[in-house]
Amino acid sequence: MNVMFNISYGLYILTAKTDKLNGCVTNALSQVTSTPNRIMVAVNKNNFTAKQILKTKKFNVSILNKDTTFDLIKRFGFASGENTDKFEDFSDYELAKNGLPYITKGVNSYLSAEVVDVRDLGTHYEFLADVTAEVVLNDTPSITYSYYQENIKPKTTITNKKVVYICSICGYVYENDPLPEDFICPLCHHDASFFVKSEI
């Protein structure tokens, strides 16, 4: 087992807006200082949300709780906002004071933030941002990435026995062996380090 999988993560929906509303699922968010109240989030460069944040320098973070459904995570985590309108036929959101959306169902709170610095991490951008608003919606406990894996994500079933690589974020199955080192998941855009080899 990869020791990195033992690091505890939460799950969040990061939202932004340029010419359209958009968002993506992330687990790479943390508070870095309390004075000023500042957070850091890392976003894959291939994500349309990252491009929007680079342009506008602001975003919202909806904190997922134990009422979250797989459909919500699938909507925001399994497709690119460049060619998909993730808010089409979706009513479980409102606009915060900064004009950006936050999710109202399956979350317990949200943050609004303004970027103060951007660092290029190679495959990702790291956004350092000041928190401009904190709003509690309910007291349902937040989920961790492990909780998502064990309780929300559907179990993958494959009939042909062979070596496969399964994305630990979204469950995408890569059916060739070996997995290329530069492989990027076509659904959630995470790199090869997030894939787990499985013999089935």
N, C-alpha and C positions, 0 to 999 in steps of 0.2 A: 504494500500500500504506500502511496505517495504521502510523506509526512505533511506536505503542504495542505492536504485535505483535512488535517486535524486542526488547522487554524479556524477559529470561529468567525463566521460572517453572518450579517443580516442580509435581507433581500429588500430592494427598493425599486420604485419606478421613478426614473429621472425624466422630467418633462421640460420641454423648451418650445420656442415659437419663433419662426421667421415669417415666411409667407403662409405657413400652415402649422397647426398644432401637431406635436409629435412627442414621442417618449420612448424609453428603452428600459429594460430591466438591468440592474447592476447589483453586485455584491461588494464592490470595492469602494466603500465610503466609510469615513471615520471623522470624528471630531479631533482636531489637532491642538487647539487652544480654547480656553474658556474666556480669556480676556485678551484680545477681542474674541467673541464667539465665532470660531472659524472652523470650517470643515474642508476635507479633501475628498475628491472623487476621481477615480481613474476610469476613462472611457476609451474603448477601442476606436482607433482613427477611422475605421471603416463604418462606424455607426453614424447615421445621418444626424442623430442628436448631438454628437461631438462637434460636427460642422456648424450646427445651429448655435451651440454655446460659444464656440470660437467667434462667431459673428456678433452675437448679442451680449455676451458676457454676463448672462443671468440664467438661472434655472430653478426649478422646484424639485423637491424630493418627497415622494409619498412613501411612508414607512409601512410595509405590508404587515398585516396581522394574521392571526390564526383563522380568520374567516375568509382569507384569500382563496380563490379558486384557481385551478389549473388554466381555465379559459382566460382569466385575467393575465396571468403570466405569459400564456401563449400569445395573446394579442400584442403585448408590448415587447416580448422577448424573442419571437420566432420569425420575424420578418423585418425588412428594412423600411424605414420611413421614407426613403427616397422614391420608392415605387409603390408604397402602400399608405393609405390614409388610415392610421390606427385609431382615429377618433370617429370614423364613419360608422353610423348606427350604434354609437356608444354614448350613453347618457349618464354614466356614473362618474361625472367630473363637474367641477366648477372652476371659475377663474379666480385666482387670488388677486390681491391688491396690485401685484406687479404685472398683471395681465396674462400670466401664464397659468396653464391648467394644473390642477391637483386632483388626484383620484379620491372619490368619496366613499367607495364601497370596497371592503377588504383591506382597509388601511386604518391605522389608529391615530395618525398625525401627519403633518407635513411641515417642511421647512422651505422658505424662500431664501435664495442666496445670490450674491453678486460676486463675480470672479475678480480677484485681485492679482492673480498670477497664473501663468500657464507654463507647464514644463513638458517638454517632449521626451517621452519614455521609450521611443522606438515604435512599438506597436500601438501604444496608447498615449493619450494626453492626460496629464494630471492637472486638474483644476483646483486651485486653492481659492476658497471663497468665503466671504463674510456672510454670516446668517443675518438676514434682514427681517425675518418673521418666523415665529414658531407657533403652530396652532395644533391643539389637541382635539381630536374628533371623538374618541371613545377610549375606554380603558382595556380593550381586548389586547392580550399580549402580542408583542412583535414576534415574527417568525425568524428562525435562523436558516441558513442554507441547508443544514442537516435536517431540520424539520421539514423543509420543502422536499428533500430527497426521500425521506421516510414516509411522509404523510400526504403529500399533495401530488407529486410527479407520478404519472402512470408508470407501471412496471413495463419494461420492454419485453416483448415476446417475439422470438424469431424461430422459425421451424427448422431451417437448415443448420446443421452443426458445422461450425467453422470458427476461425479466429476473426473477431470483429473488434472495433474500437468504438466505445460509447461516450458521447459527450456528457460530462458530469453536470453540465449546466442545464441543457435542454433535452437530453436523451437521444439526440441524433445518432444514428448508427452508421459508421463507416465500415464497409464490408470487404475491403481489400487489406492485404497484409504485405508489407508493413505500412503503417500510417506515415505519410511524408512529414518530415520535421517542420516544414513550413505550411502545413495544412491549416486552413481556417474553416471553422464550422459554417456551413452555408445558412444555417438557421439563426444562430445567436452570435456568430462572428467571434467566438473565442478561439484561441490558438490551440495547437496540438497538445500543450501541457495540460489541458483540461480533459483530455480523453483518457479513458481507462480501457486497457486491453482485457478482453474477455474471451474465453473459449466456450462456445455454445454448440 
